[in-house]
Amino acid sequence: MALQNKKGQGLSTSTIILLILGLIILVVLIWGFVTGWSAMNNLINPSNVDQVIQDCYAACSVNSAYSYCSAERVLRANEYKINTKSTCAVFSHEPSFLKYNIADCPTIDCNLQCADVVIDGKKGSVALTSGKYDLSSLAKEGSCFIN
């Protein structure tokens, strides 16, 4: 009886597996470069609008002024390519975020100065007469814009 050599078969199986893995990686790289990496970002970082709405509602329902007025949250909405860091108070007052239906909290008065209002690390300014974000309804000074 002749002995069968099975080492060649193991080598070819592992080679096929490595070729398939390499092909998958190549397809992912081509897809990323052709469509732009933002399409892949939608898979990795999905929208969290519903979670922010729930967090803001919870902060309002327990009357937590700090959590509603000062705790920063990141709002991601992939369909609008939004990735903004701010507070529930800002998200509920700034006109460009109203489409996400983050409710205002009538039981909490944030009593914020314009300089306390922050969006993506940029502070509000009363010296500006216009800007990307109009937070005049939130600040005590009456006029507050962020570029």
Secondary structure, 3 states (H helix, E strand, C coil): CCCCCCHHHHHHHHHHHHHHHHHHHHHHHHHHHHHCCHHHHHHHCCCCHHHHHHHHHHHHHCCCHHHHHCCCEEEEEHHHCEEEEECHHHHHHCHHHHHHCCCCCCCCCCCECHHHCEECCEECECCCCCCCEECCCCECCCCCEEC
